[in-house]
Amino acid sequence: MLTCIIRYQIDPTKKAQYEEYARNWGQAIPRCGADLVGYYAPHEGSSTLAYGIYNIPNLADYETYRAKLALDPIGQQNYDFAQREKFLLREDRTFLKLASAPHAIGEPQ
């Protein structure tokens, strides 16, 4: 399993547009095959950093997911919305794999 973390630099005066963008991905991403963890908007601290996080089994599945997302009506509208409103100043995407063992919950110590 891979976790994709998208780090966005956003225009702080357009936080509402980013939040709309995030809500739209909340519908499209799961429908297109990724396990959405969530989209996160600035709250305290930096007013320009935001994140999108989802899981995907592997890079081959990622390519399939991206193709579906490009054809998805909400996905297309969201891409257009971001281009038109220009609230995304930078987007960095990285894929990570879990390096720690799963945390034991409820096991005796």
C-alpha positions in Angstrom: 0.0 0.0 0.0 1.2 3.5 -0.9 0.1 6.7 0.6 0.0 9.8 -1.6 0.5 13.1 0.1 -0.1 16.2 -1.9 1.3 19.3 -0.4 -0.4 22.5 -1.7 0.7 26.0 -1.4 -2.5 28.0 -1.6 -3.4 31.7 -1.9 -4.4 32.6 1.7 -7.1 34.9 0.4 -8.7 32.0 -1.4 -9.1 29.5 1.4 -12.8 29.1 0.7 -12.1 28.1 -2.9 -9.6 25.5 -1.7 -12.2 24.1 0.7 -14.7 23.8 -2.1 -12.0 22.0 -4.2 -11.4 19.7 -1.3 -15.1 18.8 -0.9 -15.3 18.0 -4.6 -12.4 15.6 -4.4 -14.1 14.0 -1.4 -16.7 12.8 -3.8 -14.6 12.0 -6.9 -11.5 10.4 -5.4 -13.2 7.4 -3.7 -15.5 6.9 -6.7 -12.4 6.6 -9.0 -10.6 4.0 -6.9 -8.4 5.6 -4.2 -8.9 5.3 -0.4 -9.3 9.0 0.6 -7.9 9.8 4.0 -8.8 13.5 3.6 -8.1 17.0 2.4 -6.8 19.4 5.0 -7.1 23.2 5.0 -5.0 25.7 7.0 -6.4 26.4 10.5 -3.6 27.6 12.8 0.0 28.4 11.9 0.8 28.7 8.2 -2.1 30.1 6.2 -0.7 28.8 2.9 -0.1 25.1 3.4 -2.8 22.5 2.7 -2.7 18.7 2.2 -4.6 16.0 0.4 -3.9 12.4 1.5 -5.1 9.1 0.0 -4.0 5.5 -0.2 -3.6 3.4 -3.4 -2.4 -0.2 -3.6 0.5 0.5 -6.1 1.7 2.7 -8.9 0.0 0.7 -11.6 -3.3 1.2 -9.8 -2.5 4.9 -9.4 -2.2 5.2 -13.2 -5.6 3.6 -13.6 -7.1 5.8 -10.9 -5.7 9.0 -12.5 -7.2 8.0 -15.9 -10.6 7.5 -14.2 -10.3 10.8 -12.4 -9.5 12.7 -15.6 -12.8 11.3 -17.1 -14.9 11.8 -14.0 -17.4 14.8 -14.4 -16.6 16.2 -10.9 -12.9 15.6 -11.5 -13.0 17.6 -14.8 -15.0 20.4 -13.2 -12.6 20.5 -10.3 -9.5 20.7 -12.5 -11.2 23.6 -14.4 -12.2 25.3 -11.2 -8.6 25.3 -9.9 -7.3 26.7 -13.2 -10.0 29.4 -13.3 -9.8 30.5 -9.7 -6.0 30.2 -9.4 -5.9 29.4 -5.6 -3.3 26.7 -6.0 0.1 28.3 -6.2 2.1 25.1 -6.0 1.4 21.3 -5.7 4.0 18.7 -4.7 3.0 15.0 -4.7 5.0 12.3 -2.9 4.3 8.6 -2.4 5.2 7.0 0.9 5.0 3.5 2.3 4.4 2.6 5.9 7.7 1.8 7.5 6.5 1.1 11.1 4.6 -1.9 12.3 0.9 -1.5 12.9 0.1 -0.2 16.3 -1.4 -2.7 18.7 -4.6 -1.5 20.2 -6.1 -3.3 23.2 -3.4 -5.9 23.6 -2.1 -6.6 27.1 1.3 -5.0 27.9 
